[in-house]
Amino acid sequence: MRRAHRTLTVIAPRLRVVVLRTSQGALALAALGYALLALLYCMPMTPAKLRFQAVLEEDFSPLFYQNWSLFAPEPINQDDTLLVHCSVDASLATTGGVPDDAWEDIISPMWELARTHRLSPWERLSRPLAYPVRAYQGNSTELVPWATACVTGEQSACAVFENASRLLRVHATRRLVAIGTAYCRAAHPQRALSRLALRVRQTRPPPWSKRFDGPFMAKDTDVGVFDPSPDVLPIAYFVVAKD
């Protein structure tokens, strides 16, 4: 018994030292690995960064996302809006059957209110609507590294970009249908909503040389005609913006 006690007395301090040094070494290796990943994340696109891009996005994008070009964020050079047609015609199958004057722009009125009421939340309220519109057109900041690498000739990056763009468009379409359903049920509660037509409009300013007299260039992309989302409720601020 005394011998076991003496053995334990001798081993215990050594064991504490081993555990302490092992934990310190593990923490140091984890900190070093995280620092190297952070350095790689902040570097321009390289083959090494491209190889670890998925890990970098998963570790840093949720909290430390950045969209910087040299010393300032890249300014937005286009307006992306969503046009909706709330139809009571259950037989509506294509957007070609919608008259030109029957489309309703649900985002631009919020921008107009934001310009006339600078301290209002309208600009913030429009962002959740504009994000899926941009995503549907492939304008997602998450895809920028893959698109950049694809342009430089990385075939593996092109495959990842194409697959991610397809999945992003599917997800964005579901969100656009939900947004359109919420708008129709809020703006036209008296209609028996049967079908929902969606169209994305991209508006770019004229070239700088024609900034005073050149027309704005608009491009419409038809998303399609869908059944309204059954579980989506009307959103009240759509009515306020519309009025």
Secondary structure, DSSP 8 states (H G I E B T S, - for coil): -HHHHHHHHHHHHHHHHHHHHHHHHHHHHHHHHHHHHHHHHHS---HHHHHTHHHHHHHHHHHH---EETTEE----SEEEEEEEEE--TT--SGGGS-GGG-EESSHHHHHHHHH-TTSSHHHHHHHHHHHHHHHTT--GGGHHHHHHHHTT-HHHHHHHHHHHHHHHHHHHHHHHHHHHHHHHHH-TTS---EEEEEEEEEE---GGGTTT---EEEEEEEEEE---TT----HHHHHHH-
